[in-house]
Amino acid sequence: MREQIDNKRIMRFFSCLADNTRLNIIMTLSQKPQTVNEIYQRVGDNITLSAISHQLKLLSDAEIVVNKKNGKERTYSLSEN
């Protein structure tokens, strides 16, 4: 059972890397933690702010990124896991 869970986690991880937008977000976050607006400024060509948020949710679900709420904004960073 544990092996199935690990396999699913690994599959989610590589699936996230297979998307160019998510890969760009990961590369952006590798420089420093950033807000959605900061990520959008760096990655936002041909993609909406809403789509960036959606991609960040997928990356969070895959435990690749984590976020911390600062007032009304969230700051995203790469997970240490």
N, C-alpha and C positions, 0 to 999 in steps of 0.2 A: 504494500500500500504506500509506504514512504517513497518508494522508487517512482510510482506513478505521479505523486505530487511533485517530486523533483523534476521529472520529465516534462510535466505541464509548465512548470516555472521556466525551465530552459527553453521550451518552445515559445512561450510568451516573450521571453527576452529577445530571441533571435527574430521573431516576428516584428518586434518594435524596431530593431535595427534595419529591417528590410525596407522600411518606408523612409524616403528621402527627407521629408519634413521632420519626422521624429529624430532621424539621425542628425540633422542640422540643429535641432533643439538640444540634443545630448552634447554635441560639440560646443555649442554656445555655453551651456551650463558647466562644461569642463573648465571654463575660464574663471568663473565665479558664480555664486548664487545670484539670481535675478528675478525680478517681478515679471508678470505676464507682459506688461507693456515694454519692458526692456528686451525681452525675448522677441516680441513682435517687431521691434525696431531693427533687430538684427536678422530675423528670419522671414519677416512679413511680406516678401515679394510674392505676389499672386496668391496670398492666403489671408483670410480674415482673422481678426482678433478672436472671434468665436471659435474658429477652427484651431487656432493655437491652443486655446483653453481645452478643447476636446482632445487634442493630441497629448497635452500634459496630463489629462485624466487617464488616458490609456497608459502613459508611462508610469504614472503613480500606481495604477492597478497592477502593473507588472513589477512594481517595487524597484524601478530604475531611478525614479526621482522621488523626492519627499518635498513637502512644503511646510512653511511656517507662516501663520497669519500675523501680519503686522498692521493693526488697525483695519482698514478696509481692503488692504492688499495682501496678497500672498507672495512670499518669496520662495522660489523653487531652487533646489540644489540636487546634485546627484546623490543617490543613496550610497551609504557606506557598505551595504550588504553585497 
